[in-house]
Amino acid sequence: MHCQKERRQFKRFRPKDGTMAVNSHALGPVIDISMGGLSFRYVVEDASKPISDTLGIFLSSDNILLDKLSTKLVADEFVSQSTSFLKTSTRRRSIQFLNLTDTQRKGLEDFINEKTQSIG
């Protein structure tokens, strides 16, 4: 039996309900987060439109905003098609954080320590 080695460098966490990822083209709930990156769901009309490389994370109930985080796309997968009259689909985007400043890294670390729970 062949076991696949876990490729992730950082432990993933489930954020507090209401944690959102946002940039100039997409807004959606964060599914999981780590010091290395995150994944979030979003609704899109045109999947061919690029989504910017800068991302913010906010949790309005706790007045938290981590802004202008540089990212790199890891995956962007189709989740479901809308059943309404709108031509939209839900996608899951996974990103990797790049070149975080010390302040951003500390904010992310504090957020993970205070506003998440371990997965698995």
N, C-alpha and C positions, 0 to 999 in steps of 0.2 A: 504494500500500500504506500503510495507516494503522498507525502504531506507537502502542501505548498507553504513556503516560508512567508510569514507576514512581512509585507514590504514597507509598511508604515514605520516611520522613524519615531513618531509621537503618538502617545495614547490619545484616543478620541473620547470626547465627552458630549453628553446631551445637554444643550443649553436650556435655561429657564424658558417656559412658554412665553411667547411674545417677542423673543429675540429675532430680529430681522436683519437681513443683508440688503444693502441698497447701493446702487450706483446710478449713473445718469440714464441707464436703459432698463434696469430691472429692480424689482423689490420682491422679497419673499422670505418666508420663514427659514431660519437656519436649522438644518437637520442634525448636524454634528459639527464639532469644532475641536481643533487641537492647536498646539503651538506652531504646527507646520502648515495649517490650512483649515478649510471648512467646506461643507457642502450645503446648498440651499435649494429650495424649490422656487420656481417663478413661472408666471404665465407670460406667454409671448404670442404675438400675432405673426411675426415673420422671423423664423429661426435663422435665416441667413444674415440678419443684421448682427454686426459684432457688438459685444458688450464690453464696455471699457475695462481697462486693466486695474483701475483703482476702485476700491470697495470700502464701504463703511459698514459697521455693525452697530445696531442700536437696540436698546431695551428701554422703551419709553417709561414703563412702570417703575423703573429704578433710575431714570434719568442718566443713562449710560450711553455714550457715543464714542466709538473708536473710529476715527475718520482717516481717509486718504491712505488706506493700506494698499501697498503695491502688491499685485498678484499675478500669477501665471495660471492659465487654464490647464487643468489636468483632464477633465472629462465634462461633456455636456450631453446628457441622455434624455431621450423622449420618455415621458412618464404616462401621459394620457391626452386624449383629444377632447376638446370641449364638446358637450352635447347641446349647447345653446346655439342660438343663431349667429353668435360671434365665431369667427374663424380663429380660434386660439388653441394653444396646446400648453400643457404643463410640462416643464422640463426640470431636470436635476442637474445642477452645475457644481462641479468640484474644482476648487482652486487651491493653489499653493501660495503661501505668503512669501514675498521677496523683499529683501533689503529693508526690514523693519528698523525704524529708529529705536534707540534705547527707550524712549518714552512710549512708543507704540508697543514694543515688546513687553514692557512693564504693565501697561494697560491691559494687554491681552492676557498676560499671566494672572493679573488680579481678577479679571473677568472669569477666567476658567476656574480659579480657586474659589470664587465666591458665588458664581451664578450658574454652575453646571453640576451634573452628576455623572459619574463614571458609566460607561457603556459596557455591559457584559461583565 
